[in-house]
Amino acid sequence: MLDQLNLGVVGARLATTYTKHSLELIFPGLNTVITSGLAAGADTMAHETALVHQLPTIAVLGHGFNTVYPAHNRRLFDRIATDGLLLSEYPAAVLPAPFRFVARNRIIAGLAHGVLVTEAKVKSGSLITANYALQNNREIFALPNRLDQPMGAGTNQLIQAGAKMVLTAADITAELNFYP
């Protein structure tokens, strides 16, 4: 999986059905590995949608393998362990902590050839991931959102700053390039 075209997908932990619906429309047109952080919200939606559409998926953890966080993702964790790839830079017993999730974001950005931000407030971990991706010369993609939606303010801001607006899978496949 690490030697294939890879799309990082990040977004709000309080992602709305807009993220889920958008991923359901976009993922069938992709032929990439989907990498995310197994967090609640957009990450969970990305992994689950990848599995439904038989796309390989990598979960980058912000803790050791002895912990499943959030706990309600136990079945998803187990499924990715079987059908995908779990990655962590931490020893097995290391517990989740906020600073570890920020550190995890740099790994998602480094593994991916591009990063799709689905929904994000103006100040969010998703935008930190996009910044890491930019620092590593990765493509940045963003879903447009309504102007009155706080969860869309960050993605709209990314588009305004030059991120590729995503309306279809073709918007991603046209810009995403493999490099070792």
N, C-alpha and C positions, 0 to 999 in steps of 0.2 A: 504494500500500500504506500510505503514511503517513496517508492520510485514511480508513482503515477501522478497525473495532473490532480491538484489538490485545491479545493475551495474551502477557506475558513468561513464559517457562518456564526455570527454573533449578534446579540440583540438584548433587549431588556429582559430582566428576570420577571417583570410584570407584563411581558409581551401580550398583546391582544390577539384575538382571532385573525386579525389582519396578517400577522406574521404567519400563522398556520396556513391560512388560505393561500397566501402568496407563495410559500414554499411548495404547497401542493400543486400549484400551477407551474412553477419553475423547474423543480427537480426532475420531472419526467423527461425534460429536454436536455439534461446534463449527462455527461459521461465522465464524472470526476469523483474523487474521494471527497467526502464531506468531513471536515474537522471542526470540532467545537469543544466546549468545556464541561459538558454534562451538568451545567447549572440549571436551575429552574427556569421556566419560561422559554425564550427563543432557543437556547442550547438544546433543551429537551426536545422541542419541536423539530429542530434540525436533525438530530440523531434519529428520532422516530420516523420522520418523513424519509430520510435516507434509507432506512431499513425497509420501509414499505415499498419503496421504488427500487430496491435491490442495488443501491449505491453503497460502496464500501464506506465505513465511517470510523473515524478516530476520535476518541474522547481523551482530551488532555486534562488531567486531574490537578487540582490545587491542594493536594494532600497525598498521603500514602495509600497503597492498595488495600489496607485493612479497614478502611473507612469508605462508606458510600455516602456522599453528600450531594444533594439533599437525600435523606433516607428514603423518601418516596420513589427515588429512581433506582431502587435495588434491582428490579426486574430488567430495567434498561441497561444498567451496569453489567448484569450477568449476560444479557443478550449480546452486548458489544464485546464482552470478554470472549464469547464464543464465535460471533460472526464478524467482528471488527477488530479493533485494536485499542487497548487502554494504555496510555502513557502517563508517567509521572517522573518528575525529577527528584522526588522525595523518597526516603526509606519508608517501608511498609507501615510503620506505626505512627508516622507524622499526621497530626490532626489538622483539619481545615483552619485557616486564619485569613482575615481579609487581605493581608499583604501577599499571601501565597496565590490568591486569585489574580492579582495584578501581575505577578511573576508568570503565572500560567498563560496569561494573555500574550506575552512575548513569544512563547513557544508556539501557540496557535498561529500567530502572524509569521513566524519563521518557517513553519512547515508548509504553509499555504502559498500557492502561487498568486492568489488573490483573496481578498476578504470581502464578504458581503455583510453589510450591517442592515438588519431588518427594521428594527425600531430602536430608538435611543433618545433619551433626553439630552439636552445640551451638555450637561456634565454627567458622563457615564463611563463605566468600564468598557463599553463597546467602542467608544471613541478613543480610549487609551489603546485598544487593540488596533484600531485603524491607524493611529499614530505610529505604533510599532511597525505595522505593515508598510507605511510610507517610508520609515527609516530604513527598511530592508528592500526598498524598490519593488514592492508588491503592488498589484492593481487593487484599487478600492472601488467597491460597488455599493450602492445604497438604494433601498426602496424609497420612492417618494411617498409623502404622506400629507394629509390635510394640514392646512396652516393652523388650525385651532386645536391640534392634538399635541400635547406635551411630549408624548412618546415619539412623535415624528419630527420634532424640532431639530434633533441632532442629525438625523439622516438628511433632512432638507438642507441643513447647514453644510453637510459633507458634499452634497450635490452642488451647492452654490460654490463651494471651494474647488470643485473639479472632479469629484468622484463620478464614476459612470452611473447614470440612472438606469435602474433595472426595471424593465416592463415585461420581458420575456427571457427565457433561457438563452436565446440567441444573443442578447445583450452581454451576457457573461462569456459565452463560448467565443464570441468575436474578439474579445480582449485578453482572454486567459491563455497564457503560453507556458509550456513545460520547460523547465530548466533544472538540471540536477543540483 
